[in-house]
């Protein structure tokens, strides 16, 4: 079945199973990382979940399509149930929406979707780990750690910085998730949530993921964490400089404010967000000293201060294009 709509086109497809038998789909958005995409795909096709599984690769660079070509060559050599599509509108939200919509269109009986990004590789039992936690806790959405792998050995010192640390440590129910870079979403969620799933108007780094999970939580869906279902995320050298860490910390603060404004845009809601930002700023010194002692990183002591400044900057309307990722529209 060809996905409908001018924004999505099928680039390549292989079918080993009857599409009606596929119960699990891995969605993999990609943008200008064809070499790493192959590394990711190798860890996906090596998974052996107990249910029939397919992969949907979403190329989000329609002009060059290097990722789509790399994925096509890979699937010709590694035969599996797979589809490579091109999402003609650039941006993280558009790519994820295209992948989710295509999976639902092509595989009518799927029970769940897993999402992984093209800068990560999956643990050997990644899918089994996500499924086991989903079934064991009856959760609607399950997330797992995105563990950093630093290309520059000197970057290892940043491993325990909050920028690179998982949000949770232990397996079990959690109040919410923050990133769709390692997540299992059940069919019940996909059937209940309006399309497009991720809001294209929030094509900022991280914001559309968080907004989607916030809306899922508002509808009463439950979340869990699968500590053993990790993916290893490659961190380039340019993301291990003090200036990048500072910028990312400011960005995280701005993202949290934007999400809170999205949940409650009233004057009272904005005042509440401003109050939380001021409280964090006031507490940033003792929190920073505690973090310094925990991580051994002097620069980590400034993390909460930078987050607070990012929150305040967004509160007064200066969180603009600098928080938009390269290539997004």
Beta strands, then each sheet from edge to edge (+ up, - down):
strand 1: 8-14
strand 2: 24-30
strand 3: 53-59
strand 4: 82-87
strand 5: 112-116
strand 6: 120-122
strand 7: 141-150
strand 8: 172-174
strand 9: 182-186
strand 10: 223-235
sheet 1: 1+ 4- 3- 2- 5- 9+ 7- 10- 6+
sheet 2: 1+ 4- 3- 2- 5- 9+ 7- 10- 8+
end
